[in-house]
Amino acid sequence: MKVALVQLDTRPNNRESNLRRIEQITANVECDLVVLPEMFATGYNIEAEAVAEQTNGATLEWMKGFAKERGCAIAGTIATKERGDFFNRFYFCLPDGNHFHYDKRHLFTFAGEEQHFSAGKERVIIEWCGLRILPLVCYDLRFPAWSYLAGSVDVILYSASWAASRISAWDTLLPARAVENQAWVVGVNRVGIDHSGTPFCGHSVAYDFMGRKAVECGERECIEIVEIERGDIDTFRNKFRAWQDADQIVIR
């Protein structure tokens, strides 16, 4: 599976500009999956009432159209309103029109996200290109029990808006999640300045199942491609069976 990491300089609350920019920078890219930052259409904003769309909103329809036209999957989060509640929802859209979603479990209380959004309750595993994929969102990265599914997932995706002031944690925890799960980890962050003046420095990256860095995006808007092979993952897990010795973690 060829994965495109799209490190975007997201314009605050400028949906049309952001979607056009994604179309532009991916125009000549051939891949199986495009991964976008958290709230890629609007920029991260805890004011859910101001930025949220309905469950079949315009941005999700754009994702479906993009997947169909390009013949690849596309993933990223959209602030979504459903039956009166707001969710930071990770969508994974397929070329055939089907889609999956995961609602961010760990809301960023440091910024008051829990005052505007509802937390998700279930992990979701998506099968694409013969790989089992676990979608997670930004702050979820700090909570290893939620991402720990060693032997049961092959790729963990993080769609994020991770501030520059805390980027050392991002750089440290992503390879840790790869090592403990013996799985690929792909983290896609944004760059630029958000509506509140917070700076973001990217560091979008992919680590393999041994925690080795495969590609990275640096601190400017860019796109990188990483190729993931299921056979390589299985060979390593069969040789080094750490996953068989793991503790059974119960999520409450």
Buried (B, 14 or more C-beta within 10 A) or exposed (E): BBBBBBBBBBBBBBBEEBBEBBEEBBEEBEBBBBBBBBBBBBBBBBBBEEBBBEEEBBBBEBBBEBBBEBEBBBBBBBBBBBEEEBBBBBBBBBBEEEBBBBBBBBBBEEBEBBEBBBEBEEBBBBEBBEBBBBBBBBBBBBBBEBBBBBBEBBBBBBBBBBBBEEBEEBBEBBBBBBBBBBBBBBBBBBBBBBBEEBEBBBBBBBBBBEBEEBBBBBBEBBBBBBEBBBEBBEEBBEEEEBBEEBEEEEEE
